[in-house]
Amino acid sequence: MSVPEDKINYIKDINEEVERLHKAHYNKSVDGLIDKTDAPNSNTIYHLYSDGEVTYQKGSWAYLQRSEFTSSYPLYNDYRDSPFVFPKSMSNGITYAILTNKECRMIREKMEKAKSM
């Protein structure tokens, strides 16, 4: 069974939008959303994974040093079934982007729509 062209294009557009949003938070001199000078509790970092899971954790110097909490569960039972590819990669092959909470929710809604197409 072939995938409809409109679905392929919609998924491609989502991947490109995530790339653009992720990169918009960074520049060469500053870590963007991950401001190491903020207090960890005042700087929450959100990850949107390619399987649709959204997580959050403390920012600043505590980023990647503390627990990561799930705010939205995966849309796919196996991340390898997901057609999405985001800018950052983990060792197991899943990809993710660092976005704002609002951006994560917006993109996840689009991912849900793509899954049901």
Secondary structure, DSSP 8 states (H G I E B T S, - for coil): ----HHHHHHHHHHHHHHHHHHHHT--SSS-TT--TTS-GGG-EEEEEETTS-EEEEE-GGGTTTS--EEEE--SSSSGGG-----SEE-TTS-EEEEE-HHHHHHHHHHHHHHHH-
